[in-house]
Every structure is written in structure tokens, then in C-alpha cells.
């Protein structure tokens, strides 16, 4: 695999060597990121980046986001089952935006709640955004809308 970059909602070139499951997970999380105006407005032209792990850790990719005035990366284990990989990716992106950019994303849709939702794999093995207080599945990852 070589260092590669691709649009927030899109897939890397096949010859780049990024696993299809990672490209799909990035597209789902990218779609959800675009529903948050604070992210889209503050960080225009966000792009995914990927490169082999710098320490040569097997079955691990260094994945990240880069855009105007922001860039971060994290390890992503490639052997995770697809729903777990999607939820892990969403969790790492959410952790960055909440902890470093002070953006609550995605904000819980349950009436009266002001906390972020949690990226979880549900019992039916679907990567979902869940209210951490009630356990309510609010949306599948990749299907958030601005119509909350």
C-alpha cells in the first residue's frame, strides 16, 4: 500500500491498496460528518488519508482526516469485522472532534439530550449511533440526516 488521499465521501483508487471495507467505512462516516454544519463549515475540503502503519504493525493502517487548519490520524485494525470497523472508525473521528475541536458530533437526537451519541455495534450486528443514556438506536452510521 502507498500513501493515499481521497474525498470525504468517495473511495480511494483501487490501486492504492486500501481495503474495500475501509473505503466503505470512510464513506459512511464521511456522509455523517457532512450533516454537521460546524464541521463542514469550519473544515472545508476534508479528505481521508491512509498510509501503512509507520511501525510496520501488521493488519493495521494509519488512517486520518486532513483539511484546512486540521489534520489527524489514528490506528485502525483491519481484521475487525466490518460493523466493528465502521464503529471504531466513527468513534475515533468523533473522539477527535469532541476532544480537540470542541464540536459535539453527532449530537443525540433524543429530545432534551445535549450529549453526543455513541458509535456501537448493535445486537443485529449493525454499526449504529446510539443514545448512551437510553440505549436507543438513533441511526445507522452513514444514515444521519439534518432532519432530526
C-alpha positions in Angstrom: 0.0 0.0 0.0 1.1 3.5 -0.7 0.2 6.9 1.0 -3.2 7.9 -0.4 -5.8 10.6 0.0 -9.5 10.7 -1.2 -12.6 12.8 -0.8 -14.7 12.6 2.4 -17.5 10.8 0.6 -15.8 8.7 -2.0 -13.4 5.8 -2.3 -9.7 5.5 -2.7 -8.3 4.4 -6.1 -8.2 0.6 -6.2 -4.5 0.5 -7.0 -3.8 2.4 -3.7 -4.2 -0.8 -1.8 -6.7 0.5 0.8 -9.1 -2.4 1.7 -12.6 -2.0 0.3 -14.1 -2.3 3.8 -12.1 0.7 4.9 -13.2 2.8 1.9 -16.8 1.8 2.6 -16.5 2.7 6.3 -14.9 6.1 5.4 -17.8 6.9 3.1 -20.4 6.1 5.8 -18.6 8.2 8.4 -18.0 10.9 5.8 -21.7 11.1 5.0 -22.5 11.6 8.7 -19.8 14.3 9.1 -21.3 16.3 6.3 -24.6 16.5 8.2 -22.8 18.6 10.9 -22.5 22.2 9.6 -20.0 23.1 12.3 -17.6 20.5 10.8 -18.3 21.1 7.2 -18.1 24.9 7.6 -15.1 25.0 9.8 -13.1 22.4 8.0 -13.7 22.7 4.3 -12.3 20.2 1.9 -11.9 17.4 4.4 -10.2 14.4 2.9 -9.3 10.9 4.1 -5.7 9.9 4.2 -4.2 6.4 4.7 -0.7 5.0 4.8 0.9 1.9 6.0 1.5 1.9 9.8 4.8 3.7 10.4 6.0 1.0 12.9 5.1 -1.8 10.5 2.3 -3.2 12.7 0.6 -6.0 10.7 -3.1 -5.7 9.8 -3.1 -2.0 10.9 -3.5 1.1 8.9 -2.8 4.7 9.8 -6.0 6.4 8.7 -6.9 10.1 9.1 -8.6 13.2 8.0 -7.0 16.3 6.7 -8.3 19.7 5.7 -7.8 23.4 6.1 -6.2 24.0 9.5 -6.7 20.4 10.7 -5.1 17.1 10.3 -5.1 14.0 12.5 -4.5 10.2 12.1 -5.1 7.1 14.2 -4.5 3.4 14.0 -7.3 1.2 12.5 -7.2 -2.5 12.9 -8.0 -4.1 9.6 -9.0 -7.5 10.9 -12.1 -6.3 12.7 -15.5 -7.5 11.4 -17.0 -4.8 9.1 -19.6 -3.4 11.6 -16.9 -3.2 14.3 -14.5 -1.5 11.8 -17.2 1.1 10.9 -18.0 1.8 14.6 -14.3 2.0 15.5 -13.7 4.5 12.7 -16.7 6.6 13.7 -15.6 6.5 17.4 -12.1 7.7 16.6 -13.3 10.5 14.4 -15.9 11.5 17.0 -13.2 11.5 19.7 -11.1 13.9 17.8 -13.8 16.4 17.0 -15.3 16.3 20.5 -11.9 16.4 22.4 -9.8 18.6 20.2 -12.1 20.7 18.1 -14.8 21.1 20.8 -17.6 20.0 18.5 -20.3 17.7 19.9 -20.8 15.3 17.0 -23.2 13.7 16.4 -25.5 15.3 18.9 -28.1 13.0 20.3 -31.5 13.3 18.7 -33.4 12.1 21.8 -35.5 15.1 22.9 -33.8 17.1 25.6 -30.4 15.4 25.3 -27.3 17.5 24.8 -24.6 14.8 24.6 -23.0 13.0 21.7 -24.3 9.7 20.5 -22.1 6.6 20.8 -20.9 4.5 17.8 -21.9 1.0 18.7 -22.4 -2.4 17.0 -25.9 -3.5 17.9 -27.1 -7.0 18.6 -28.2 -7.3 15.0 -24.5 -6.6 14.0 -25.1 -3.2 12.5 -22.9 -0.1 13.1 -25.2 2.4 14.7 -25.4 5.7 16.5 -26.9 5.1 19.9 -28.1 7.3 22.7 -25.7 6.5 25.6 -28.3 7.3 28.2 -31.2 5.3 26.9 -29.6 2.8 24.6 -31.9 3.9 21.8 -30.6 3.2 18.3 -31.0 6.6 16.6 -29.5 6.0 13.2 -27.2 3.6 11.3 -23.8 5.0 10.8 -23.9 6.6 7.3 -27.6 7.5 7.5 -27.6 10.6 9.7 -29.7 13.4 8.3 -30.1 17.0 9.2 -33.8 16.3 9.8 -33.6 15.5 13.5 
